Amino acid sequence: MKKASYTAVFSAAAVVVLLLLAEAKVSVAVTCSPTQLSSCVSAITSSSPPSKLCCSKIKEQKPCLCQYLKNPNLKKFINTPNARKVASTCGTPFPKC
């Protein structure tokens, strides 16, 4: 192969790698901690709307909700109509576990 061919192949490979890196999504592990939802207590226990902090924490903890629902001590707080309403208001569908 000629030097120009090597350069073209290398350049094409570099472009493909850059495109793949641009499309790669970085996943961040969530630390499941029900205390992170403490900002939602007032919205769940009353009819007050959830705060922005509450909504961001629900979205952050969404991967953990099924785990929380399996815990009998947490299930009685999370599996309530108000908790479902808060999740819906925050734009986070309630999980089907």
C-alpha distances in whole Angstrom, upper triangle without the diagonal:
4,7,8,6,7,10,11,10,13,15,16,16,19,20,21,22,25,26,27,28,30,32,33,36,38,41,44,46,49,52,55,58,61,63,60,62,65,65,65,68,71,69,69,73,74,73,72,68,65,64,60,60,61,59,56,57,57,54,52,55,54,52,55,57,57,58,61,62,62,64,68,69,66,67,70,69,65,66,69,69,69,66,64,66,64,61,61,62,59,57,56,57,59,57,58,58
4,5,5,7,9,10,11,13,14,16,17,18,20,21,23,25,26,27,29,31,32,33,37,39,42,44,47,50,53,56,59,62,63,60,62,66,65,66,69,71,69,70,73,75,74,72,68,65,64,60,60,62,59,56,57,58,54,53,55,55,53,56,59,59,59,62,64,64,66,70,70,68,68,71,70,66,68,70,70,70,67,65,66,65,62,62,63,60,57,57,58,60,58,59,59
4,5,5,6,9,10,11,12,14,15,16,18,20,21,22,24,26,27,29,31,32,35,37,40,42,45,48,51,54,57,60,61,58,60,63,63,64,67,69,67,68,71,73,72,70,66,63,62,58,58,59,57,54,55,56,53,51,54,53,51,54,57,58,58,61,62,63,65,68,69,66,66,70,68,65,66,69,69,68,65,64,65,63,60,60,61,58,56,55,56,59,57,58,58
4,5,5,6,9,10,10,12,14,15,16,18,20,21,23,24,26,27,29,30,34,36,39,42,44,48,51,54,57,59,61,57,59,62,62,62,66,68,66,66,70,71,70,68,65,62,60,57,56,58,55,52,54,55,51,50,53,52,50,54,56,57,57,60,61,62,64,68,68,65,65,69,67,64,65,67,67,67,64,62,63,61,58,58,59,56,54,53,55,57,56,57,57
4,5,5,6,8,10,11,12,14,15,17,18,20,21,23,24,26,27,29,32,34,37,40,43,46,49,52,55,58,59,56,58,61,60,61,64,66,65,65,69,70,69,67,63,61,59,56,56,57,54,51,53,53,50,49,51,50,48,52,54,55,55,58,59,60,62,65,66,63,64,67,65,62,63,65,66,65,62,61,62,60,57,57,58,55,52,52,53,55,54,55,55
4,5,5,6,8,10,11,12,14,15,16,18,20,21,22,24,26,27,31,32,35,38,40,44,47,50,53,56,57,54,56,59,58,59,63,65,63,63,67,68,67,66,62,59,58,54,54,55,53,50,51,52,48,47,49,48,47,50,52,53,53,56,57,58,60,63,64,61,62,65,63,60,61,64,64,64,61,59,60,59,55,56,56,53,51,50,52,54,52,53,53
4,6,5,6,9,10,10,12,14,15,16,18,20,21,22,24,26,29,31,34,37,39,43,46,49,52,54,56,53,54,57,57,58,61,63,61,62,65,66,66,64,60,57,56,52,52,53,51,48,49,50,46,45,48,47,46,49,51,52,52,55,57,57,59,63,63,60,61,64,62,59,60,63,63,62,59,58,59,57,54,54,55,52,50,49,50,53,51,53,53
4,5,5,6,9,10,11,12,14,15,17,18,20,21,23,24,28,30,33,36,39,42,45,48,51,54,55,52,54,57,56,57,60,62,60,61,64,65,64,62,59,56,55,51,51,52,50,47,48,49,45,44,47,46,44,48,50,51,51,54,56,56,58,62,62,59,60,63,61,58,59,61,61,61,58,56,57,55,52,52,53,50,48,47,49,51,50,51,51
4,5,5,6,9,10,11,12,14,15,17,18,20,21,23,26,28,31,34,37,40,43,46,49,52,53,50,52,55,55,55,58,61,59,59,63,64,63,61,58,55,54,50,50,51,48,46,47,47,44,43,45,44,42,46,48,48,49,52,53,54,56,59,60,57,57,61,59,56,57,59,60,59,56,55,56,54,51,51,52,49,47,46,47,49,47,49,49
4,5,5,6,9,10,11,12,14,15,16,18,20,21,25,26,29,32,35,38,41,44,47,50,51,48,50,53,52,53,57,59,57,57,61,62,61,60,56,53,52,48,48,49,47,44,45,46,42,41,43,43,41,44,47,47,47,50,52,52,54,58,58,56,56,59,58,54,56,58,58,58,55,53,54,53,49,50,51,47,45,45,46,48,47,48,48
4,5,5,6,9,10,11,12,14,15,16,19,20,24,25,29,31,34,38,41,44,46,49,50,47,49,52,51,52,55,57,55,56,60,61,60,58,54,51,50,46,46,48,45,42,44,44,41,40,42,42,40,43,46,47,47,50,51,52,54,58,58,55,55,59,57,53,55,57,57,57,53,52,53,51,48,48,49,46,44,43,45,47,46,47,47
4,5,5,6,9,10,11,12,14,15,17,18,22,24,27,31,33,37,40,42,45,48,49,46,48,51,50,51,54,56,54,55,58,59,58,57,53,50,49,45,45,47,44,41,43,43,39,38,41,40,39,42,44,45,46,48,50,50,52,56,57,54,54,57,55,52,53,55,55,55,52,50,51,50,46,46,47,44,42,41,42,45,43,45,45
4,5,5,6,9,10,11,12,14,16,16,20,22,25,28,31,34,37,40,43,46,47,44,46,49,49,49,52,54,53,53,57,58,57,55,52,49,48,44,44,45,42,40,41,41,38,37,39,38,36,39,42,42,43,46,47,48,50,53,54,51,51,55,53,50,51,53,54,53,50,49,50,48,45,45,46,43,41,40,41,43,42,43,43
4,5,5,6,9,10,11,12,14,15,19,20,24,26,29,33,36,39,41,44,45,42,44,47,47,47,51,53,51,51,55,56,55,54,50,47,46,42,42,43,41,38,39,40,36,35,37,37,35,38,41,42,42,45,47,47,49,53,53,50,51,54,52,49,50,52,53,52,49,48,49,47,44,44,45,42,40,39,40,43,41,43,43
4,5,5,6,9,10,10,12,14,18,20,23,26,29,32,36,38,41,44,45,42,43,46,45,46,50,51,49,50,54,55,54,52,48,45,44,40,40,42,39,36,38,38,35,34,36,36,35,38,40,41,42,44,46,47,49,52,53,49,50,53,51,48,49,51,51,50,47,46,47,45,42,42,43,40,37,37,38,41,40,41,42
4,5,5,6,9,10,11,12,16,18,21,25,27,31,34,36,39,42,43,40,42,45,44,45,48,50,48,48,52,53,52,51,47,44,43,40,40,41,38,35,37,37,33,32,35,34,32,36,38,39,39,42,43,44,46,50,50,47,47,51,49,45,47,49,49,49,46,44,45,43,40,40,41,38,36,35,36,39,37,39,39
4,5,5,6,9,10,10,14,16,19,22,25,28,31,34,37,40,41,38,40,43,42,43,46,48,47,47,50,52,51,49,46,43,42,38,38,39,36,33,35,35,32,30,33,32,30,34,36,37,37,40,42,42,44,48,48,45,46,49,47,44,45,48,48,47,44,43,44,42,39,39,40,37,35,34,36,38,36,38,38
4,5,5,6,9,10,13,15,18,21,24,27,31,33,36,39,40,37,38,41,41,41,45,47,45,46,49,50,49,47,44,41,39,36,36,37,35,32,33,34,30,29,32,31,30,33,36,37,37,40,41,42,44,48,48,45,45,48,46,43,45,47,47,46,43,42,43,41,38,38,39,35,33,33,35,37,36,38,38
4,5,5,6,9,12,15,18,21,24,27,30,33,36,38,39,36,38,41,40,40,44,46,43,44,48,49,48,46,42,40,38,35,35,36,33,30,32,32,29,28,31,30,29,32,34,35,36,38,40,41,43,46,47,44,44,47,45,42,43,45,45,44,41,40,41,39,36,36,37,34,31,31,32,35,34,35,36
4,5,5,6,10,12,15,19,22,24,28,30,33,36,37,34,36,39,38,39,42,44,42,42,46,47,46,45,41,38,37,34,34,35,32,29,31,31,27,26,29,28,26,29,32,33,33,36,37,38,40,44,44,41,41,44,43,39,41,43,43,43,40,38,39,38,34,35,36,32,30,29,31,33,31,33,33
4,5,5,8,10,13,16,19,22,26,28,31,34,35,32,34,37,36,37,40,42,41,41,45,46,45,43,40,37,36,32,32,33,30,27,29,29,26,24,27,27,25,28,31,32,32,35,36,37,39,43,43,40,40,43,41,38,40,42,42,42,38,37,38,36,33,34,35,31,29,29,30,32,31,33,33
4,6,8,10,14,17,20,23,26,29,31,34,35,31,33,36,35,36,39,41,39,40,43,44,43,41,38,35,34,30,30,31,29,26,27,28,24,24,26,26,25,28,31,32,33,35,36,38,39,43,43,40,40,43,41,38,39,41,41,40,37,36,37,35,32,32,33,29,27,27,29,31,30,32,33
4,6,10,12,16,19,21,25,27,30,32,34,30,32,35,34,34,38,39,37,38,41,43,42,40,36,34,33,29,29,30,27,25,26,26,23,22,25,24,23,26,28,29,30,32,34,35,37,40,41,38,38,41,39,35,37,39,39,38,35,34,34,33,30,30,31,27,25,25,26,29,27,29,30
4,6,9,13,16,18,22,24,27,30,31,28,30,33,32,33,36,38,36,36,40,41,41,39,36,33,32,28,28,29,26,23,25,25,21,20,22,22,20,24,26,27,28,30,32,33,34,38,38,35,35,39,37,33,35,37,38,37,34,33,34,32,29,29,30,27,25,24,25,27,26,28,28
4,6,10,13,15,19,21,24,26,28,24,26,29,29,29,32,34,33,33,36,38,37,36,32,29,28,25,24,25,23,20,21,21,17,16,19,18,17,20,23,24,24,26,28,29,31,35,35,32,32,35,33,30,31,34,34,33,30,29,30,28,25,26,27,23,22,20,22,24,23,25,25
4,6,10,13,16,19,21,24,25,22,24,27,27,27,31,33,32,32,35,37,37,35,32,28,27,24,23,24,22,19,19,20,17,15,17,17,16,19,21,23,23,25,27,28,30,33,33,30,31,34,32,29,31,33,34,33,29,29,30,28,25,26,27,23,22,21,23,24,23,25,25
4,6,9,13,15,18,21,22,19,21,24,25,25,28,31,29,29,32,34,34,33,30,26,26,23,21,22,20,17,17,17,14,12,14,14,12,15,18,19,19,21,24,25,26,29,29,27,27,30,29,26,28,30,31,30,27,26,28,26,22,24,25,22,21,19,20,21,20,22,22
4,6,9,12,15,18,19,16,19,22,22,23,26,28,27,27,30,32,33,31,28,25,24,21,19,20,18,15,15,16,13,10,12,13,11,13,17,18,18,20,22,23,24,28,27,24,26,29,27,24,26,29,30,29,25,25,27,24,21,24,25,21,20,18,20,21,20,22,22
4,6,9,12,15,17,15,17,20,21,22,24,27,27,26,29,31,32,31,28,25,24,22,19,19,19,16,14,15,13,10,11,12,10,11,14,16,15,17,20,20,21,24,24,22,23,26,24,22,24,27,29,28,24,24,26,24,21,24,25,21,21,18,20,20,18,21,20
4,6,9,12,13,11,13,16,18,18,21,24,23,22,25,28,29,27,25,21,21,19,17,16,16,13,11,12,11,7,7,9,8,8,11,13,12,14,17,18,18,21,21,18,20,23,21,18,21,24,25,24,21,21,23,21,18,21,22,19,19,16,18,18,16,19,18
4,6,10,11,10,12,15,17,18,19,23,23,22,24,27,28,27,25,22,21,20,17,16,17,14,12,13,13,9,8,11,9,8,12,14,12,12,16,17,16,20,19,16,18,21,20,18,21,23,25,24,21,22,24,21,19,22,23,20,21,18,20,19,18,20,19
4,7,9,8,10,13,15,16,17,21,20,19,22,24,26,25,24,20,20,19,17,15,16,14,11,11,12,9,7,9,8,6,9,11,9,9,12,13,13,16,15,13,15,18,16,14,17,20,22,21,18,19,21,19,17,20,22,19,20,17,18,16,15,18,16
4,5,6,8,10,13,13,14,18,18,17,19,22,24,23,22,19,19,18,15,14,15,14,10,11,13,10,8,11,11,8,10,12,10,9,13,14,12,15,14,11,14,16,14,13,17,19,22,20,17,19,21,18,17,21,21,19,20,17,19,17,17,20,18
4,5,6,8,11,11,11,15,15,14,16,19,21,20,20,16,17,17,14,12,14,14,10,10,13,11,8,11,12,8,9,12,10,7,11,12,11,13,11,8,11,13,11,10,14,16,18,17,13,16,18,15,15,18,19,17,19,16,18,16,16,18,17
4,5,5,9,10,10,13,15,14,15,18,21,19,19,16,16,16,13,11,14,14,10,11,14,12,10,13,15,12,12,15,14,11,14,16,14,16,13,11,14,15,12,12,16,17,20,18,15,18,19,16,16,20,20,18,20,18,20,18,19,22,21
4,6,7,9,10,14,14,14,16,19,20,19,18,14,13,13,10,9,11,10,6,8,11,9,8,11,13,11,12,15,14,12,15,17,16,18,16,13,15,17,14,13,17,18,20,18,15,17,18,15,14,18,18,15,18,16,18,17,18,21,20
4,5,5,7,10,11,10,13,15,17,15,14,11,11,12,9,7,9,9,6,7,10,10,8,10,13,11,10,14,14,11,13,16,15,17,14,11,13,14,11,10,14,15,16,14,11,14,15,11,11,15,15,13,15,14,16,14,16,19,19
4,5,5,8,10,10,11,14,16,14,14,11,11,13,10,8,11,12,9,10,14,13,12,14,17,15,14,17,17,14,16,19,17,18,15,12,15,15,11,12,15,16,17,15,12,16,16,13,14,17,17,15,18,17,19,18,19,22,22
4,6,7,8,10,11,13,14,12,11,8,8,9,7,5,9,10,8,9,13,13,12,15,18,16,15,19,19,16,18,21,20,21,18,15,17,17,13,13,17,17,18,14,12,15,15,12,13,16,15,13,16,16,18,18,20,23,24
4,6,5,6,9,10,11,10,9,6,7,10,8,5,8,10,8,8,12,13,12,13,17,15,14,17,18,15,16,19,18,19,17,13,15,15,11,10,14,13,14,10,9,12,11,8,10,13,12,11,14,13,16,15,17,20,21
4,5,5,6,8,11,10,11,9,10,13,12,9,12,14,12,11,15,16,14,16,19,17,15,18,18,15,16,19,17,17,15,12,14,13,9,10,13,12,13,10,9,13,13,10,12,15,14,14,17,16,18,16,19,22,22
4,5,5,6,8,7,9,8,9,13,12,10,13,15,14,14,17,18,17,19,22,20,18,21,22,18,19,22,21,21,18,16,17,15,12,13,15,14,14,10,10,14,13,10,13,16,14,14,18,18,20,18,21,24,25
4,6,5,6,5,6,5,8,11,11,9,10,14,13,12,15,17,16,17,20,19,17,20,21,18,18,22,21,21,19,16,16,15,12,12,14,12,11,8,8,11,9,7,10,12,10,11,15,15,16,16,19,22,23
4,6,7,8,9,8,11,14,14,10,12,15,13,12,15,17,16,16,19,17,15,17,19,15,15,19,18,17,16,13,13,11,8,8,10,8,9,5,5,9,8,7,9,12,11,12,15,14,15,14,16,19,20
4,7,8,11,11,13,17,16,13,15,18,17,15,19,20,19,19,22,20,18,20,21,17,17,20,19,18,16,14,14,12,9,11,12,10,10,7,8,12,11,10,13,15,15,16,19,18,19,17,20,22,23
4,6,9,10,13,16,17,14,16,19,18,17,20,22,21,21,25,23,20,23,24,21,20,24,23,21,20,17,17,15,12,14,15,12,11,8,10,13,11,10,14,15,14,16,19,19,20,19,22,24,25
4,6,9,12,16,17,14,15,19,19,17,20,22,22,22,25,24,21,24,25,22,22,25,25,24,22,20,19,17,15,15,16,13,11,8,10,12,10,9,13,14,12,14,17,18,19,18,21,24,26
4,7,9,13,14,12,13,17,17,16,19,21,21,21,25,24,21,24,26,23,23,26,26,25,23,21,21,19,16,16,18,15,14,10,12,14,11,9,13,14,11,13,16,17,19,19,22,25,27
4,7,10,12,10,10,14,14,14,16,18,19,19,23,22,20,23,25,22,22,26,26,26,24,21,21,20,17,16,18,15,14,10,11,12,9,7,11,11,8,9,13,14,16,17,20,23,25
4,7,8,6,7,10,11,10,12,15,15,16,19,19,17,21,22,19,20,24,23,24,22,19,19,19,15,14,16,15,14,11,10,12,10,6,9,10,8,7,11,12,15,15,18,22,23
4,5,5,6,9,10,11,13,14,15,16,20,20,19,22,23,21,22,26,25,26,24,21,22,21,18,17,19,18,18,14,13,15,13,10,11,13,10,9,13,14,17,18,20,24,26
4,5,5,6,9,10,11,12,14,15,19,19,19,22,23,21,23,26,26,27,26,22,23,23,20,18,21,20,20,17,15,16,15,11,12,13,11,8,11,13,16,18,20,24,26
4,5,5,6,9,10,10,12,14,17,17,17,21,21,19,21,25,24,25,23,20,22,22,18,17,20,20,20,17,15,17,16,12,13,15,13,10,13,14,17,18,20,24,25
4,6,5,6,9,10,10,12,15,15,14,18,19,16,18,21,21,22,20,17,18,19,15,14,17,16,17,13,11,13,13,9,9,12,11,8,12,11,14,15,17,21,22
4,5,5,6,9,10,10,14,15,14,17,19,17,18,22,22,23,22,18,19,20,16,14,17,17,16,14,11,12,12,8,7,10,8,5,8,8,12,13,15,19,20
4,6,5,6,9,10,13,14,14,18,19,17,19,22,22,24,23,19,20,22,18,16,19,19,20,17,15,15,15,12,10,13,12,8,10,10,13,15,16,20,21
4,5,5,6,8,11,11,11,15,16,14,16,19,19,21,20,16,17,19,16,14,17,18,19,16,13,15,15,12,10,13,13,10,12,11,14,14,15,19,19
4,5,5,6,9,9,9,12,14,12,14,17,17,19,18,14,15,17,14,11,14,15,15,14,10,11,12,9,7,10,11,8,9,7,10,10,12,15,16
4,6,5,8,10,10,13,15,14,16,19,19,22,21,17,18,20,17,14,16,18,18,16,13,13,14,11,9,11,12,8,8,6,9,11,12,15,16
4,6,8,9,10,13,14,14,16,18,19,22,21,17,18,21,18,15,18,20,20,19,15,16,17,14,12,15,15,12,12,10,13,13,14,17,17
4,6,5,7,10,10,10,12,15,15,18,17,14,15,17,15,12,15,17,18,17,14,14,16,14,11,14,15,12,13,10,12,12,11,15,15
4,5,5,8,10,10,11,14,15,18,18,14,14,17,15,12,14,16,17,16,13,12,15,13,10,12,14,11,11,8,9,9,8,11,12
4,6,7,8,10,11,13,15,18,18,15,15,18,17,14,15,18,20,20,16,15,18,16,13,16,18,15,14,11,11,11,9,11,11
4,6,5,6,9,10,11,15,15,12,12,16,14,11,13,17,19,18,15,15,18,16,13,16,19,16,16,13,13,11,10,12,11
4,5,5,6,9,10,13,13,10,9,13,11,8,10,13,15,15,11,11,15,13,11,14,16,14,15,11,11,8,7,10,9
4,5,5,6,9,12,13,11,9,13,13,10,10,14,16,17,14,13,17,16,13,16,19,17,17,13,12,9,7,8,6
4,5,5,7,10,12,9,9,13,13,11,12,16,18,19,15,16,19,18,16,19,21,20,20,16,16,13,10,11,9
4,5,5,8,9,6,6,10,10,8,9,13,16,16,13,14,17,16,14,17,20,18,19,16,15,12,11,12,10
4,5,7,9,6,5,8,9,7,7,11,14,15,12,12,16,16,14,17,19,19,19,16,14,11,10,10,8
4,6,9,8,7,10,12,10,10,14,17,18,15,16,20,20,18,20,23,22,22,19,18,14,12,12,9
4,6,5,6,9,10,10,11,14,18,18,16,17,20,20,19,22,24,23,24,20,20,16,15,15,13
4,6,5,7,9,10,10,13,17,18,16,17,20,20,20,22,25,24,25,22,21,18,17,17,14
4,6,6,8,10,11,13,17,17,15,17,20,19,19,22,24,24,25,22,22,18,18,19,17
4,6,6,6,8,11,14,14,12,14,17,16,16,19,21,20,21,18,18,15,15,16,15
4,5,5,5,8,12,13,11,12,15,15,15,17,20,19,20,17,17,13,13,13,12
4,6,6,7,11,11,10,12,15,15,15,18,20,20,22,19,18,15,15,16,15
4,6,6,10,9,7,10,13,12,13,16,17,17,19,17,17,13,15,16,16
4,6,9,9,6,8,11,10,10,13,15,15,16,13,13,10,11,13,13
4,7,9,7,7,11,11,11,13,15,16,17,14,13,9,10,11,11
4,5,5,6,9,10,11,12,14,15,17,15,14,11,13,14,15
4,6,5,6,9,10,10,12,14,15,14,13,11,13,15,16
4,5,5,6,9,10,10,12,14,14,13,11,15,17,18
4,5,5,6,9,10,11,12,11,11,9,12,14,16
4,5,5,6,9,10,11,9,8,6,10,12,14
4,5,5,6,9,10,10,10,9,13,15,17
4,5,5,6,9,9,10,10,13,16,18
4,5,5,6,5,6,6,10,13,15
4,5,5,6,6,7,11,14,16
4,5,8,9,11,14,17,20
4,6,9,10,14,17,19
4,6,9,12,15,18
4,6,9,12,15
4,6,9,12
4,7,9
4,6
4
